[in-house]
Amino acid sequence: MGQIENIAALIQAQSRLYALEISRFNLGESSVFLVNAREQKLLELKGKEVELKAKRAKVIAKLYELRATFL
């Protein structure tokens, strides 16, 4: 499993945790602090996913550039 697949699985799990934390908050069993902490972690993971995809795109572009150079 690659890094992008791993981060996607983490995002999915964190999304579920975030949704559950909101449910707990609505029931009065959680706090805004905990909801915000879950949301912050989710946003960090999504940012990391974007960074990894950008790095992959740069590598692919460089490979195409090198391929064109040698053909």
N, C-alpha and C positions, 0 to 999 in steps of 0.2 A: 504494500500500500504506500502510495506516495504522500508527500507532505500536503498537497492540496486536498487529497481525499481525506486525510486525517483531520485537517482543519475544518473541512465540510462536516465531518461527523461530530466534531466538537461543537460547531455552530448549531447543529441540529439538537444536540443534547442541551446546550446552554439555552436555546430557545424554549425548550420544554421547561427547564428550571425557571426561567423568567416568567413564563405563563403561569406556572404553578405558584410562584411567589406573588404574582398579581392576584390570583385566586385567594391565596391565604390572606393577603392584605384586605381584599373585599370582605372577607369573613371576620376581619378584626384580629387575626392571628399573626400578623406580620407588621413591619414598619416601613415607612417610606425609605428609610436608610437601606434596608435589605432589598427592596425593590430596585432602588437606584444602583446598588452594588451589582445585582444580577444584570441589569441593563448595561452598566459600564463594561462588565466582562464580555457580554455579548458584542458590544460595539468594538471592543479591542480585538476580539477574534475575527470579526468581519473586516476590520482594517488589515489584520495580518493576512487574511485571505486575498485581499486586493493586492497587497505587496507581493505575495508569492506569485499571483497570476501575472503581475506586471513583470516580474523578474523572468518568468517563463517566456513571456512574449518577447522580451529583449533577447533572450538566448536564441529563440527560434529565428528572430529577425537576423541576428548575427550569423547563424548557420546558413540562412539563405544568401546572405551577403558573401560569405566565404565560398559557398557553392558557385555563385555567379562569377566570382573572381577566378576560380580554377577551371571553369568550363570554357 
